[in-house]
Amino acid sequence: MFGKRIVELRKRQGLTQAELARSIGISRSALSLYEIKKREPDIETLNKLASLFMVPVGYILGNESEVIDYANYTMNAPEFGYEFKCRLQDILREKNISSKQFSEMTGFHPEDVDLYLFGNKIPSLEDLIKIAGSLDVSADYLLNISNRKSISEDEKKLLQLFNRCDDECKKYLLAKAGVLCVEGISAVAAGEYGRYADEEKKSRPSSGTGGIGA
C-alpha cells in the first residue's frame, strides 16, 4: 500500500518523480522502486515524505485510520533507538505483554526483540507495520511523533465516510468542518449545544438527493 500512497501524494502535489526525489534527497531510481514496492524506504526517508506532504506516517503506510496531528520530525539514530525502546517498553508493560509474547505476536526472533527493547535496533518499514498492528497503536506514536496512541471509534467512522468522497466533496467537507468546529465550540461555551445540534439536524436535506454524496 505504501507505494500507491506515495504515488497518490506525489500526484496530488503535482510533482514528478525527479522533483519529489530531489526534495527528499534521494535518487529518482530509488523513488521509483518505492512506488512499485520493489524497495522499502527507511524510517528517515519515510519521515521526510510525511513531513513534505504534511500527513501522518501511518497514512503513508496504508492505514486509513491514522489521523494524527503531525509535527516536524528529524531522526538521530542513537536518540531514536532510546525513544523507541521506551515507547515499546511502556506499551508492553501497559498491556501486560511479555517479550516472549511480543515475539510470538510479531514473528520476530527473540534476539531481535531484545535488540528493540534495549534500543539497539531501528525497525525497518515492514517491522514498524508489524509492531504497530500487533500492539494496536499508531506508527506515529511508536516513532514519538504523536502522543496519541490511536484514534477513537467516532473518528474512524468519520474518516471512513470522508474517504468515500471524491476530491471536490472532500474539499467541501473540510471547509464545512472548520466552520462547524468554531460554531460548535461557541455553542458548547454558551450552553446551547443541544439547541445547536437540533438546528443542524433540521438544516440537513431529508433525502440523499439534496446533499453531498458520501
FENZIBEL-V145430 format. One record per pair of residues at least 24 apart in sequence whose C-alpha atoms are under 8 Angstrom apart, sorted by the first residue. I is the first residue (numbers start at 1). J is the second residue. D is the distance in whole Angstrom. If there is no record, write none. Layout:
i->I j->J d->D
i->I j->J d->D
This chain:
i->1 j->60 d->8
i->1 j->61 d->7
i->1 j->62 d->5
i->2 j->34 d->8
i->2 j->35 d->8
i->2 j->37 d->8
i->2 j->60 d->5
i->2 j->61 d->5
i->2 j->62 d->6
i->3 j->34 d->6
i->3 j->35 d->4
i->3 j->36 d->6
i->3 j->37 d->5
i->4 j->35 d->6
i->4 j->36 d->8
i->5 j->59 d->8
i->5 j->60 d->6
i->5 j->61 d->8
i->5 j->62 d->7
i->6 j->34 d->8
i->6 j->35 d->6
i->6 j->60 d->7
i->7 j->35 d->6
i->9 j->53 d->7
i->24 j->48 d->6
i->24 j->49 d->7
i->40 j->125 d->7
i->40 j->126 d->8
i->41 j->125 d->7
i->42 j->124 d->6
i->42 j->125 d->6
i->43 j->123 d->8
i->43 j->124 d->7
i->43 j->125 d->7
i->44 j->74 d->7
i->44 j->75 d->6
i->47 j->73 d->7
i->47 j->74 d->7
i->56 j->140 d->7
i->57 j->139 d->7
i->57 j->140 d->6
i->58 j->138 d->7
i->58 j->139 d->5
i->58 j->140 d->6
i->61 j->129 d->7
i->64 j->159 d->8
i->64 j->160 d->8
i->65 j->151 d->7
i->65 j->156 d->6
i->65 j->159 d->7
i->65 j->160 d->8
i->66 j->138 d->7
i->66 j->150 d->7
i->66 j->151 d->7
i->67 j->151 d->7
i->68 j->140 d->8
i->68 j->146 d->7
i->68 j->148 d->7
i->68 j->151 d->8
i->69 j->146 d->7
i->70 j->145 d->7
i->70 j->146 d->7
i->71 j->145 d->6
i->71 j->146 d->8
i->72 j->145 d->8
i->73 j->145 d->7
i->77 j->122 d->8
i->80 j->122 d->8
i->80 j->143 d->8
i->81 j->116 d->8
i->81 j->119 d->4
i->81 j->120 d->6
i->81 j->121 d->6
i->81 j->122 d->6
i->82 j->118 d->8
i->82 j->119 d->5
i->83 j->119 d->8
i->83 j->143 d->8
i->83 j->144 d->7
i->84 j->116 d->8
i->84 j->119 d->7
i->84 j->142 d->6
i->84 j->143 d->6
i->84 j->144 d->7
i->85 j->116 d->6
i->85 j->117 d->5
i->85 j->118 d->6
i->85 j->119 d->5
i->86 j->117 d->8
i->87 j->141 d->8
i->87 j->142 d->6
i->87 j->144 d->8
i->88 j->117 d->7
i->88 j->142 d->7
i->89 j->117 d->7
i->91 j->135 d->8
i->105 j->134 d->6
i->106 j->130 d->6
i->106 j->131 d->6
i->106 j->134 d->6
i->161 j->214 d->6
i->162 j->214 d->7
i->164 j->214 d->6
i->165 j->213 d->7
i->165 j->214 d->5
i->169 j->212 d->7
i->169 j->213 d->8
